[in-house]
Amino acid sequence: MSYQVVLYPENISFTVEKGQTVLDAALNSDIYFPNRCQVGACAMCMCKKLEGQVSYHLEPMLTEKEQEQGWIFACQAFAESNLVLTFAD
């Protein structure tokens, strides 16, 4: 199973496969996605989820407020539906 991810406002889209993180899917599609550590410690890949659902194997180091606002760590997030993401807050 795979899902579509759209990055706003650029309208760049890519596919993420089941078991693949959002960041890995973007990088494998040659899409620029800020990142450094790829383990959720540096917050470089933090982006806001406007639509869709993600899951994590380990709980991300995000505050409850950040999670309520839709922020995710793309390096740790697995798509559970089609997603719309943005780097703007």
N, C-alpha and C positions, 0 to 999 in steps of 0.2 A: 504494500500500500504506500502511496505517496501523496503529498499535499503540496499545494502551490503557496508560495510566500511572495508577497508584494511589498516592496520598500517604498514608502511615501516620503517626500512628495515626488520623487524621481520616477515612480511607476516602473521600477525595475523588478522583474519577477524571476523566480527560480523554483526548482522542485526540491523538496526534502523527502528523503525516503524514510520508511519506518526504521527506527533504531539509529538514525543519524541526527546529530545536533544541527540546529539551525545554522550555527557558524560554519560547521564543516560543509554543509550543503552549499552555502554561499561561496566559500572559498573554492570548493570543487567545481563550481560553475563560473569561476574567474570573476566573481563579483567582489568589489572592494567592500570590506566590512571591517571596521576598526577592531583590532584585537592585539593582545600581547601574550598573556600567560596561558590562555585557553583552559584554565581550571577555575574561573570564577573569582579570582582574588584581586585582579587589577581593575575591574569594572570598565575596561575599554570597550567591550562588546555590549554594554548595557543599552537596551533600546526599549521603546514603549510599544506594547501590543495594543493596537487599536481594535482588532477583531481577531477572534479565534481562541483556541485553547492550547496550552503547552503543559508538559509534565516534566518532572525532574527525577533522576535516580537518587540524588541527594538534595536536600532543601538548599536553595540558593541563599547566599548571604545578603539578603535584601530585608529591609525593615517591613513591618506589616503595612505601613503607609505606602511605601514604594510598590509593594505587591498590589495593594488596592488600587493604586493609580495606573497599574498595567505594566510597570517596568519588569523586564526580564533580562537574564544573562543568556545571550544567544549561544555561548559556548557550553552551556549546561542544559539548555532547553530542547526538548523533543516535541515536535509538532503533533498535536492530537486532532487537528483540523486544518483547513486552509487558514493562513495568517495574513494580517496586514500589520506591518511594523513601521515605525518611524524613529529617527534619532532625535527629532525635535521634541521639546517638552511643551 
